[in-house]
Amino acid sequence: MEPIKVDFTGGSGAGKGRGSGKDAYLSPSKTGLKTVISIIGTVIGAAIAYYFMLPPLNFKSTELYFYLGVVVFIYLALQTLLSGVIKKPEYAEYVKKQAIVPIAVIGVLVAVVGIGLLVSSVVFRASSYSRIISVDENKTFSSDIEKADFQSVPVLDNAASVALATRTLGDLASINKESQFEVAPKFTQINYKNSPVRVGTLAYGDIFKWFKNTKEGMPGYIIVDMVTQKTELVMLKAGEYIRYSTEEHFSKYLMRHVRFEYPTYLFDEPHFEIDENGRPFWLCPVLDKTIGLFGGTDVKGVVIVDAITGECNEYSLDTIKEDKAFQWIDGIYSDSLLVEQYNYYGKYSGGFINSIIGQEGVRVATEGSNFLALNDDVYMYTGVTSVSNDQAIIGFVLVNMRTKEANFYEISGAKEYSAMASAEGQVQNYKWSATFPILLNISGQPTYFMSLKDDASLVKYYAMVNVQNYQVVAIGSTIAECTENYVRLLAQSNINIKVDIDKIKDETDNSGSGDEKPPVEENVTVKGVVEEIRTAVMGGESYYFVKLEGKKTYFKVAASKYEAVVILNVGDNASFSYKKGLSGSVIEADMK
């Protein structure tokens, strides 16, 4: 049993009372040794915490202060455990005395973070925040944005790309790896050989498959053509594997590999790209805090990591923008960072007070964003709305994701999610969902274009919605059909445009959910006596809903396609056909 040492004389020394009699406290034996053990344990704990937390050793990073707080907590925990206070509460006063310095350190860390946040606050630095991005507002949509070239219009989003990519895993059978890998959850949109594609890596099927395959790595990556929907598993050269990725662990985990190379750098989320020769790389944008200690996040360079060898090279923004050798790079700025910077510009250009009171000229980006291929670069698109009337857009902004060149186009109309709802309403029986739209110039008409996907994220239909009149909604099983319907609906609204439908058919002849066109679905034909007829105007077009005797379903028929439905009466015989497998209270049908 450990002896209890107590001294009421007020003397000093280990195990003796400190200060006056009323401040006397009990302390365990061998306190010096236990402190040394606590320090050694803290160093080991700090190393382990650093290995997994990977904080940048940079005072502009809040992650660093949190990490230091964790290290101090480890020391306190070890001191408490080694003191034996859990079994002997009489040592509590000793533990409190030992905790004074560590708690003071935590207090200093909290104070530094608090002061840093204060001096970085938008309340005091609104003008600086509004200048992080420069936006050219003297732009004209019809002249600046080229008329839609459907050979370069992407029809897939990330979810649809992943769904298509899973079909390529069977190609791994050639190396007996078809059961070892799955598709990584995130793809990157780039321009590859003048065509918009999404690229992504493989991922290990589970931890056991990782143990089995990590020594070599991943044998290839996947390319999904966003126009034709053709999907390819690109196998690397013999002896080459993707050994560094976000799907790896330990030393091959991408961010751990980069952190050990650049311990003081702040990094944005890395993304996967390939150069024009098809070699895979990871791009890790290097960030800086340009306002105060923690504010004004911006990109100042990029670290490019060879996904095969792990070789890291750092380049400045000027080099990336000016050196033609890096023209293959399409994304330096993330879409989330660009939206954040534009919101600073839109909200605080008139000052912080104006953003709260009056709100003159205050605008923000709408929810969501998408990507558009223009001039061999990738641009982020997002709508812009006024904070005083957020039910409609007042324009949209395009930002080059490589150079941060930003242009605003003033156009009033429907918000993206309103357009998506309008498109989904046209196919509500199928319960398909719309992708976030991209903005196209259809003969001078700003038009939302989107794909309609089924539950498996496979593209089934296409939709076009007029930005300024979102009641004009056209759908079609092909882009050409959708465009043709869109032109017709615009004409009904006294907007006449000229579009070469035959050219669009030629440009999009290879589009479809794979290498071949989707097979024509089998139709079901029903006949009967008309029991009930209802009408409605949807998207500027008249529809008739016809119910046959003995049927619970209403057959939805477009009057513009079948004029005979207009003169149909209750009691008449009628015949309809619809795609096999459809069900519900309302089914879109053709009139026979």
Secondary structure by P-SEA (a helix, b strand, c coil): cbbbbbbccccccccccccccccbbbbbcaaaaaaaaaaaaaaaaaaaaaaccccccccccaaaaaaaaaaaaaaaaaaaaaacccccccaaaaaaaaaaaaaaaaaaaaaaaaaaaaaacccccaaaaaaccccccccccccccccccccccccccaaaaaaaaaaacccccccccccccccccbbbbbbcccccbbbbbbbbccaaaaaacccccccccccccccccccccccccccccccccccccccccaaaaaaaacccccccbbbbbccccbbbbbbbbbbbbcccccccccccbbbbbcccccbbbbbcaaaaacccccccccccccaaaaaaaaaaaacccccccccccccccbbbbcccccccccccbbbbbbbbbbccccccccbbbbbcccccbbbbbbbbcccaaaaaaaaaaaccccccccccbbbbbccccbbbbbbbbcccccccbbbbbccccccbbbbcccaaaaaaaaaaaaaaacbbbbbaaaaaaaaacccccccccccbbbbbbbbbcccbbbbbbcccbbbbbbbcccccbbbbbbcccccccccccccccbbbbbcccccccccccccc
